[in-house]
Amino acid sequence: QVQLQEAGGGLVQAGGSLRLSCAASGRTFSSYTMYWFRQAPEKQREWVATITRDGSTVITATVKGRFTVSRDIAKNTMALQMNSLRPEDTAVYYCKMLTYWGQGTQVTVSS
């Protein structure tokens, strides 16, 4: 059984930073491609970032240059560093592995 747990969300002013984390149990991160998604109010869930088994990363264009994805294999965690946050980044952020999702963490960016 895989369990994913996000943390690190909160309320921040525009231009600020947050660091989200995703902790996994039941699987080893380094064996799987991992994803970050987000869902804003009344919008569909959208892909944000990917980190592959070999550590390669891909970031969606809307946040490229502001967000970075990384992982700590020893701790079996993945992180999403979010800088220069904008009100349009407000959403619930989720991590995903295979078909498993975390419960999400709320990020709210005030203008």
C-alpha positions as CSV (number, residue, x, y, z in Angstrom):
1,Q,0.0,0.0,0.0
2,V,1.4,3.4,-1.0
3,Q,0.7,6.5,1.0
4,L,1.7,10.0,0.0
5,Q,1.6,12.9,2.4
6,E,2.1,16.5,1.3
7,A,3.1,19.3,3.6
8,G,4.3,22.9,3.5
9,G,1.4,24.8,2.1
10,G,0.1,28.0,3.5
11,L,-0.7,31.7,2.9
12,V,2.0,33.8,1.4
13,Q,2.1,37.3,-0.3
14,A,2.8,37.6,-4.0
15,G,6.5,37.4,-4.6
16,G,7.1,35.1,-1.7
17,S,8.3,31.5,-1.5
18,L,7.1,28.2,-0.2
19,R,8.6,24.7,-0.2
20,L,6.2,21.8,-0.4
21,S,7.2,18.3,0.5
22,C,5.8,14.9,-0.4
23,A,6.7,11.9,1.8
24,A,6.1,8.4,0.6
25,S,5.6,5.1,2.4
26,G,5.2,1.7,0.8
27,R,7.5,2.4,-2.2
28,T,11.0,3.8,-2.8
29,F,10.9,7.2,-4.6
30,S,13.9,6.5,-6.6
31,S,12.2,3.5,-8.4
32,Y,9.4,5.6,-9.8
33,T,8.6,8.8,-11.7
34,M,7.0,11.3,-9.4
35,Y,4.7,14.2,-10.2
36,W,3.3,17.4,-8.8
37,F,-0.2,18.6,-9.8
38,R,-2.3,21.4,-8.7
39,Q,-6.0,22.3,-8.8
40,A,-7.3,25.8,-8.5
41,P,-10.9,26.6,-7.5
42,E,-13.3,25.6,-10.2
43,K,-10.6,24.5,-12.5
44,Q,-9.3,21.1,-13.7
45,R,-6.3,19.5,-12.0
46,E,-3.2,20.4,-14.0
47,W,0.3,18.9,-14.1
48,V,3.1,21.0,-12.7
49,A,6.3,19.0,-12.5
50,T,7.9,15.6,-13.0
51,I,11.0,14.0,-11.6
52,T,12.0,10.8,-13.3
53,R,13.7,7.7,-11.9
54,D,17.0,8.9,-13.0
55,G,16.4,12.3,-11.5
56,S,15.6,14.3,-14.6
57,T,13.1,17.0,-14.1
58,V,10.4,18.7,-16.3
59,I,8.5,21.8,-15.3
60,T,5.4,23.2,-16.9
61,A,5.9,26.4,-18.8
62,T,3.7,28.5,-16.6
63,V,6.0,28.1,-13.6
64,K,9.3,27.4,-15.3
65,G,12.0,29.5,-13.8
66,R,10.1,30.0,-10.6
67,F,9.5,26.4,-9.4
68,T,12.0,23.5,-9.1
69,V,11.4,19.9,-8.2
70,S,13.8,17.7,-6.3
71,R,14.0,14.6,-4.2
72,D,15.9,13.3,-1.2
73,I,16.3,9.6,-1.8
74,A,17.6,8.9,1.7
75,K,14.5,10.4,3.2
76,N,12.1,9.1,0.5
77,T,10.7,12.6,-0.1
78,M,10.1,14.9,-3.0
79,A,10.0,18.7,-2.8
80,L,8.6,21.5,-4.9
81,Q,10.4,24.8,-4.3
82,M,8.1,27.7,-5.3
83,N,9.6,31.2,-5.7
84,S,8.2,34.4,-7.0
85,L,4.7,33.2,-6.2
86,R,1.7,34.8,-7.9
87,P,-2.0,34.9,-7.0
88,E,-2.6,32.6,-10.0
89,D,-0.5,29.9,-8.3
90,T,-3.2,29.6,-5.6
91,A,-4.4,26.0,-5.6
92,V,-4.3,22.7,-3.8
93,Y,-1.0,21.0,-4.7
94,Y,-0.9,17.2,-5.0
95,C,1.9,14.7,-5.4
96,K,1.4,11.5,-7.4
97,M,3.1,8.2,-7.8
98,L,1.8,5.5,-10.2
99,T,-2.0,5.8,-9.5
100,Y,-1.6,7.0,-6.0
101,W,-2.4,10.6,-4.9
102,G,-1.7,12.5,-1.7
103,Q,-4.5,14.4,0.0
104,G,-3.1,17.7,-1.1
105,T,-1.9,20.9,0.6
106,Q,-3.4,24.3,0.1
107,V,-1.3,27.1,-1.3
108,T,-2.8,30.6,-1.2
109,V,-1.0,33.6,-2.6
110,S,-2.4,37.0,-1.8
111,S,-1.9,40.0,-4.0
